[in-house]
Amino acid sequence: MERLIGKKAPWFSMEALAADGEHFTHVSLSDYEGKWLVLFFYPMDFTFVCPTELTAFSDCMEKFTQAGAELLSVSTDSVYTHLAWQRNGLGKLGYPMAADQTLQTCDSYGVLLEEEGVALRGLFLIDPEQKVRYSVIHDNNIGRNPEEVLRVLAALQTGGLCAAGWQAGEENLYPEAPEQQPTYQAVQGASVQIYTMPTCSYCRSVKEFLQGAGIAYQEFNLEHDKAGQDFMRQRRYTGLPVTVINGEEIVGYNMPKIKAALGMN
C-alpha cells in the first residue's frame, strides 16, 4: 500500500445519511476544504463493536467541534441501512454516515477487505489543506478511542513537536538549548482578542500559549459577555476558541494559523 501521510487525501464522493439522521445527502472531499476532518471507516451496520465506536464519537461531538474538526463515518452499507439502524437501535449521531457501496473509497484509503467487501477500522485525520496527517488501522475486533483521536488532533494543531503522552496545553519540545528557544518580540504589538468558555480546554491552551509568548490579549467570556455572544451568533461560529489577531478571525484550536497571524512562522 502506498503511504498517505503527508500527501493529498484521496478523493471521495459518496451518498450519505445526513447529520440529522433523517435525510439523504452527498459528501465529497471538497466539502471539508479549510477544515479538519476525522474520516473513519467501520465494517458493518447492525454489528457489535461498531455501535460502541459510533456513539462514542457522537458523545465527543462538542469536543471535536471546539477543535474545529468534523466527523464523517464510512461503511460499505447503503444509506437505507444506515437510516434503518439509526431508527432501530443506534440512535441519531449528529454527523453523516457515508455509504461506500462501490468500495472505491475504502480501496483508495487502503482499508478494504476485498474477500468480505467491508472496511477495516481505519481512521484518518485530514488537515484544512486536505493532506493526511494521521492514520491508524485496527483489527475489526477492536474499537477505537475518540479521546486519543482528540489528543492527536490537538498535537497536530500545535504545529510543533509533541512528546509521547503529550496532552493539550502542555509545552512543545524544542531541539534548541533553552537559551536558543524562539522569542517572539516582533509580535508584541499585535491586537489580539479571544472568545472563550471556562470549560473549554482548547481555549485554555491558546491563552497559555499567548501568555507564554508575552502577548497581551482581550478575553471575552462567552458564558456571560453579551457582546461576545452577539459576535458568535452573528457569524454563526460554533468552534472554540475564536482568536482575532489584527482583524483575522481564527475559529477553533488551530495553532498553525494563530502563529502565522502573529508572524511566528
N, C-alpha and C positions, 0 to 999 in steps of 0.2 A: 504493500500500500504506500502510495506517495504521501509524504508528510504534508500536513495542513498548517501547522503552527507558523505564524509569520507571513502566511500567504493570504491572498484574497479568498474569502469564503466561497465555496462552490455555490453556484446559482441554484435557487429553488423557486418553484411556483406550484402551489397546491391548493386544493379546496380545503376548507376548514370549518369546524363548528366555531362560531364566534365566541368572544369572551363572555357574552351574556347567557350562553348556554341555550339560546332559543333560535338563532338564525344561522344560516349558512353564509359563508363569505369566501374570500380568496386571499391568500397570503403569498408574498414573494419576498425575496431578499431585499429588494429595493424599498419595501415598506419600512425597513428598520435602519435606513441610512441616517447617520447622525445620532444614533442611539446605541447603547449597549444591548446586546441580545443574548439571552440564555436559551439556546436551542438544545432541547433534549429529546432523545428517542427512547421509546419503550416498546416491548414486543407486542402486546395484545390487550385489547379491551376485555373486560369480564374475566380477569385473572386475579391472582392472589397478592403478589408483591406490588404490581403496578398501581393499584389504588392507594397504597400507603405512600408511594412517592408522589403521585399527582396531587393528593390532598395535602401532603407536607409542603410542597412548593406553593400551593394555594394559601396555606396558613402563613407563609412568609411573604405574601404578595406586597404588603406595605413596606417591608424592608427592601425588597427589590425595587419598588417604586422610588423610595427615598434614595437609593443608589443610582437612579437614572437608568434602570435596566428593565427590559420587557421579557416576558416568558413566552415560549412557544413550544408546545409538546407535539411530537410526531409519532404516529404508528402507521402500519400498513392497513389498518381498518378503514372502512368507509365513514363518511361524515354521518350517515344514518346510524351506524353502530355507535359512534361517539354520542349522538343525541340520545339513543336508547339507553346507553349506560348512565349518562348524567341523570336521566329521568327515572332510572330504576336502580338506585343504589349509590352511585358515585356522588351525585350532587353537583351543583354548579361550582366551577373552579375560578372563574374570573380572568382566565387567559384562554387564548384559542387552542384548539386541538386540531392539528393538521392531519390530512389523510393522504398518505403517500401510496396510493394504490398502484401506481406504475412502478414502484420500487426504485425509481431513479434517484430520489434524494437520499434514501438510505445507502444506496450504492456509492453515490458521489462523496458521502461522508465516511465511507468505509465501515459501516455498521450492519450491512445486510447479511443475514444468514440465508444464503441462496437456497439451500435444501429445504428450508422451512417457510421462506417467504416472509420472514419477520425481522425486526431490528434487534440488535443488541442494545444494551443500556448505554448508549453513547451520549455525552454531554459536551457542548462546545460553547465557549464564551467568544463572542464576536464583537469587536470594538466599533466605535462610531464610524471609522473609516472602512469597516466591513472586512477587517483582517481577523483571522482566527488567532486568538491569544492563549487559549487553554483548551485542552481536550482530555477527556477521561472516558474509558470504555470498560464497563463492568460485565462480568458474567451475569446472565439473566436471573440467577437465583438471588442476587444481592442488590438491595435497594441503595439509593444514593442519599446523601445528607445535604439538604439545602443550606444549612449553616456553613458547611465547608465551602460551598459554591460562593456564598456571600463573602467569606473570608478571602478567597482567591480574587474575587471581583474587586474588593476594596484594595487589595495589594496591587493589582494591576493598575488601578486608577491612581495610585500614588505616583506612578511613573518612575519609581526608584527601586532600589534593591531591598528585598524583604527577607528576613531570616526565616528559618523553619519555625513554625508555630506562631509567626507574626500575627498580631491582631490589630484591627482598625484603631487608629490613634497612637500606635507605637511609632518610634523613630525608624527611618530607613537606615540601612547600612551605607557607610561611605568608605571607598577604598583608600582615600587620603588619610594622612595623620590628622588628629584633631585640629592642629593649628592650620591645616590646609583645607579644612572643610569650607564649602562655598559660603560667601557672605552676600547679602542682598541689599547693600547700601543704595544701589541705583534705583530701588523701587520705593524708597521711604515716602516719597511724595504722592503715591497713588491714592486715589479716592476709592475707598472700599466700604461697601455696605453688605451685610449678611442677614438673611431672613431665616430664622431657626425655630425649632421647637425644643423644649427642655429634654424630651425623651429621645431625641434623635442622636444616635452615636456618630453618624456621619457629620452632623452639624458640629459636634464637639471636636471631631478630628480636624475639620477645616479651621476652626477657631484656634486650636492648639498649634496648628501649622503657622497661622498668621502671627500668633503671639511669639512663637519660637523664632520667626524671621524678623521680629521687631516691627511689624506692620500694624499701624493703628486702623481700627475699623469701627463702623457704627452698626450696632446689632439691633434687629427688630425681632422681638419675641412674639411669635405668631399666636401664642396662647391667649394674649390679651391686647396686643397692639393693633388697633383698628386700621391705622394707615397701612401696616404691613399686610393685614388680612385683605384689604382692598387691593393692594398691589398684586397679591397672589390670585385673587378672584378675577381681576380684570384680564390677567394674562393666561388664566386657566392652568397655572402651574400646579403640579401635584408632587414633583420630586423635591427633596430637601437635601442640603440647604440650597437656597438661591443666593449666589455670591455675585454682587455687582461691582465690577472693577473698571473704573474710568468709563462708566456707562455700558460696558459689556455685561450682559446677564448670562450667568452660567448656572444651569439647573442640575442639581444632583452632586454627588461626590465625584467630581471629575478633576482630579489634581493636575493632569497634564494641561488642561485648558486654563485652570487657575494660575498655574506657574507661567504659562505663555502670556496670559493677560498682564501678569506682573513683570514681564520681561526677564524671567528667570531661566528660560531655555537657551 
